[in-house]
């Protein structure tokens, strides 16, 4: 039995603690946020202070690979999540009606998931961690620095020193601190070599609103959950307890998009998208939540063939994180934690061997998903830039961008193209594996060539600019009326941003607004 310290009690940290404790290890979890998990789902959503997780109330989705890992490794979590209102969702329900061959295939069950809002899933797994015998979880404890010795000439992390000065020793320290992990700085301060790090702004800004059903039913799904529409995209994610989220996002250079912080303008744009307007038919339970400055970041804890340090393992977003719109973070993090448990089983006794194997596993199984996501982001940003400049983007022949475009064009007509895309989005099969099948590639290219370019699922570029600019002028007039009313003392009668204010105006809009 080893002593293991896990830094961070989010989804990855809590899952790691449970897997490692159930493998017989002595586990201590240090979490800088002071509040334990609330008992109720409502309290978790409304009152749980998770200042260390900036994206806590942003949209999340558990891809089917994450569900499969939980059912295999932590089945009690899935049972509890469904009891807490988690949504059982089958991605096969997204199959376009234009696909004629709807015969089920062996393996279609792999596309099913159980998903929930981030606070709800985290509450379920955190409560399990807090009540698991043999896990010492310490909320409100921050780490000041690493305790470092030497192992065969390599810096070896033997524990941590907390802000209170307490020294805790372990055979392995697991970094599950997510996007804001300070591990590279701590290692360098302890005398280790610099961690290899690649960082770039993902280039997107997001505007999200959460809703709760008034009828106990989710809105009808009329298209993909993630839909590019010219120079912006719409992301709709069903969640637990008859809730869902709607996100509008574009590149950071889209200045007019900043106006979408106003609920009325945000609603008007969603209402201008015929496949998505029905997602407004609920009670808003948040204002518009804006998020930007999200980085794609990759870390590798090696210099040449030598680990930067032994005795340490970064998992999930602490190792590699990307633009969240593909909803892969939780599922890939759980995969990474599962593989960590496997490597610990076989290699922890030799710190250098463990570091080598853990690096190899990460490079083989996590890093390729990171590279795929970054490539897709760059292609989408280039596409948006071309459209903003009045150009019709065309992917370069022979590139993966061309194959992705062909897959998207074939998807509404070919059941195997649909399954291939869902398998990729669900973190089950990388496109590199799919495109290695030359017969499949030739098939989707042929299907794509036979299709006309589909109409946009919302406003085109001029219509989008007119909608935002026009709505902006209405907002400015409303503010002037309000201000005059405040000066008279009667309240003015116009209150931009009040929940429901924009809904009536938004539903009157159309794609041609």
NORLIN-V462202 format. One record per backbone hydrogen bond with DSSP energy under -1.0 kcal/mol. CO is the residue of the C=O (numbers start at 1). NH is the residue of the N-H. E is the energy in kcal/mol with one decimal. If there is no record, write none. Layout:
<<CO & NH & E> <CO & NH & E>>
//
This chain:
<<2 & 26 & -2.6> <3 & 171 & -2.7> <3 & 172 & -1.2> <4 & 28 & -2.3> <5 & 174 & -3.3> <6 & 30 & -2.6> <7 & 176 & -2.1> <10 & 14 & -2.8> <11 & 15 & -2.3> <12 & 16 & -2.7> <13 & 17 & -2.3> <14 & 18 & -2.3> <15 & 19 & -2.6> <16 & 20 & -2.6> <17 & 21 & -2.4> <18 & 22 & -2.4> <20 & 25 & -2.2> <21 & 24 & -2.1> <26 & 4 & -2.9> <27 & 136 & -2.6> <28 & 6 & -3.1> <29 & 138 & -3.1> <30 & 8 & -3.1> <31 & 140 & -1.2> <31 & 141 & -2.0> <33 & 140 & -1.5> <40 & 44 & -2.0> <41 & 45 & -2.2> <42 & 46 & -2.7> <43 & 47 & -2.7> <50 & 53 & -2.1> <53 & 56 & -1.8> <55 & 58 & -1.5> <63 & 67 & -1.7> <64 & 68 & -2.6> <65 & 69 & -2.0> <66 & 70 & -2.3> <67 & 71 & -2.6> <68 & 72 & -1.9> <69 & 73 & -3.1> <70 & 74 & -2.0> <74 & 77 & -1.7> <75 & 79 & -2.0> <76 & 80 & -2.3> <77 & 81 & -2.7> <78 & 82 & -2.5> <79 & 83 & -1.9> <80 & 84 & -1.7> <81 & 86 & -2.8> <82 & 85 & -1.3> <85 & 241 & -2.2> <87 & 115 & -2.6> <89 & 113 & -2.8> <90 & 93 & -2.0> <91 & 94 & -1.8> <92 & 95 & -1.8> <96 & 99 & -1.7> <100 & 102 & -1.2> <105 & 108 & -1.9> <107 & 110 & -2.0> <108 & 111 & -1.8> <109 & 112 & -1.6> <111 & 91 & -1.7> <113 & 89 & -2.7> <115 & 87 & -2.6> <117 & 121 & -2.2> <118 & 122 & -2.8> <119 & 123 & -1.9> <120 & 124 & -2.1> <121 & 125 & -2.2> <122 & 126 & -2.6> <123 & 127 & -2.6> <124 & 128 & -1.6> <125 & 129 & -1.6> <126 & 130 & -2.7> <127 & 131 & -1.5> <132 & 135 & -1.7> <134 & 27 & -1.1> <136 & 29 & -2.7> <138 & 31 & -2.0> <142 & 163 & -2.5> <145 & 161 & -3.0> <147 & 158 & -2.9> <149 & 156 & -2.2> <151 & 154 & -2.0> <154 & 151 & -2.8> <155 & 310 & -2.5> <156 & 149 & -2.9> <158 & 170 & -2.4> <159 & 147 & -2.7> <160 & 168 & -2.8> <161 & 144 & -2.8> <161 & 145 & -1.7> <162 & 165 & -1.9> <166 & 162 & -2.5> <168 & 160 & -2.2> <172 & 5 & -2.3> <173 & 313 & -2.0> <174 & 7 & -3.1> <175 & 315 & -2.5> <178 & 181 & -1.8> <182 & 186 & -2.3> <183 & 187 & -2.8> <184 & 188 & -2.3> <185 & 189 & -2.5> <186 & 190 & -1.5> <187 & 192 & -2.6> <188 & 191 & -1.6> <196 & 300 & -2.5> <198 & 298 & -2.5> <200 & 296 & -3.4> <203 & 252 & -1.5> <205 & 250 & -1.6> <206 & 291 & -2.2> <207 & 248 & -2.6> <208 & 289 & -3.6> <209 & 246 & -2.3> <210 & 285 & -2.6> <211 & 244 & -1.9> <212 & 283 & -3.3> <225 & 236 & -2.7> <227 & 234 & -2.4> <229 & 232 & -1.7> <232 & 229 & -3.5> <233 & 249 & -2.1> <234 & 227 & -3.0> <235 & 247 & -2.7> <237 & 245 & -1.9> <240 & 243 & -1.4> <242 & 213 & -3.0> <243 & 239 & -2.4> <244 & 211 & -3.0> <245 & 237 & -2.2> <246 & 209 & -2.1> <247 & 235 & -2.6> <248 & 207 & -2.1> <249 & 233 & -2.3> <250 & 205 & -2.6> <251 & 254 & -1.9> <253 & 255 & -1.5> <254 & 257 & -1.1> <255 & 258 & -1.6> <256 & 259 & -1.8> <257 & 260 & -2.2> <258 & 261 & -1.3> <259 & 262 & -1.9> <262 & 266 & -2.4> <263 & 267 & -2.6> <264 & 268 & -2.0> <265 & 269 & -1.8> <266 & 270 & -2.0> <267 & 271 & -2.7> <270 & 273 & -1.9> <273 & 276 & -2.3> <273 & 277 & -1.5> <276 & 279 & -1.9> <277 & 280 & -1.9> <278 & 281 & -1.6> <280 & 282 & -2.4> <283 & 212 & -2.0> <289 & 208 & -2.4> <291 & 206 & -3.2> <294 & 202 & -3.1> <296 & 200 & -2.1> <297 & 321 & -2.4> <298 & 198 & -2.6> <300 & 196 & -1.8> <300 & 302 & -1.2> <301 & 308 & -2.0> <303 & 306 & -1.8> <306 & 303 & -3.3> <310 & 157 & -3.1> <311 & 173 & -2.1> <313 & 175 & -2.8> <315 & 318 & -1.6> <316 & 319 & -2.1> <316 & 320 & -2.3> <319 & 299 & -2.2> <321 & 297 & -2.7> <324 & 327 & -2.0> <328 & 332 & -2.9> <329 & 333 & -2.1> <330 & 334 & -2.2> <331 & 335 & -2.2> <332 & 336 & -2.5> <333 & 337 & -2.3> <334 & 338 & -2.5> <335 & 339 & -2.2> <336 & 340 & -2.0> <337 & 341 & -2.3> <338 & 342 & -1.7> <339 & 343 & -2.5> <340 & 344 & -2.7> <341 & 345 & -1.9> <342 & 346 & -1.1> <343 & 347 & -2.4> <344 & 348 & -1.3> <347 & 350 & -1.4> <350 & 354 & -3.0> <351 & 355 & -2.4> <352 & 356 & -2.3> <353 & 357 & -2.7> <354 & 358 & -3.0> <355 & 359 & -2.0> <356 & 360 & -2.1> <357 & 361 & -2.8> <358 & 362 & -2.4> <359 & 363 & -2.6> <360 & 364 & -1.9> <361 & 365 & -2.3> <362 & 366 & -2.2> <362 & 367 & -2.5> <366 & 370 & -1.6> <367 & 371 & -2.7> <368 & 372 & -2.3> <369 & 373 & -2.2> <370 & 374 & -2.4> <371 & 375 & -2.4> <372 & 376 & -2.5> <373 & 377 & -2.5> <374 & 378 & -2.5> <375 & 379 & -2.1> <376 & 380 & -2.3> <377 & 381 & -2.7> <378 & 382 & -2.3> <379 & 383 & -2.1> <380 & 384 & -2.5> <381 & 385 & -2.4> <382 & 386 & -2.2> <383 & 387 & -2.3> <384 & 388 & -2.5> <385 & 389 & -1.2> <386 & 391 & -2.9> <387 & 390 & -1.6> <396 & 399 & -1.6> <399 & 403 & -1.6> <400 & 404 & -2.9> <401 & 405 & -2.3> <402 & 406 & -2.4> <403 & 407 & -2.5> <404 & 408 & -2.3> <405 & 409 & -2.2> <406 & 410 & -2.3> <407 & 411 & -1.6> <410 & 413 & -2.2> <410 & 414 & -2.0> <414 & 418 & -2.1> <415 & 419 & -2.1> <416 & 420 & -2.2> <417 & 421 & -2.2> <418 & 422 & -2.4> <419 & 423 & -2.6> <420 & 424 & -1.8> <421 & 425 & -2.8> <422 & 426 & -2.1> <423 & 428 & -2.6> <423 & 429 & -1.4> <424 & 427 & -1.9> <426 & 65 & -1.4> <430 & 434 & -1.7> <431 & 435 & -3.5> <434 & 437 & -1.5> <436 & 438 & -1.1> <437 & 441 & -2.2> <438 & 442 & -2.6> <439 & 443 & -1.7> <440 & 444 & -2.5> <441 & 445 & -2.2> <442 & 446 & -2.0> <443 & 447 & -2.5> <444 & 448 & -2.7> <445 & 449 & -2.0> <446 & 450 & -1.2> <448 & 451 & -1.4> <460 & 464 & -3.0> <461 & 465 & -2.4> <462 & 466 & -2.5> <463 & 467 & -2.7> <464 & 468 & -2.6> <465 & 469 & -2.8> <466 & 470 & -2.9> <467 & 471 & -2.6> <468 & 472 & -2.1> <469 & 473 & -2.1> <470 & 474 & -2.1> <471 & 475 & -2.4> <472 & 476 & -2.5> <473 & 477 & -2.3> <474 & 478 & -2.5> <475 & 479 & -2.5> <476 & 480 & -2.0> <477 & 481 & -2.3> <478 & 482 & -2.7> <479 & 483 & -2.8> <480 & 484 & -2.3> <481 & 485 & -2.4> <482 & 486 & -2.7> <483 & 487 & -2.1> <484 & 488 & -1.7> <485 & 489 & -1.4> <485 & 490 & -2.1> <495 & 498 & -1.8> <498 & 501 & -2.6> <502 & 506 & -3.1> <503 & 507 & -2.3> <506 & 509 & -1.4> <510 & 513 & -2.6>>
//
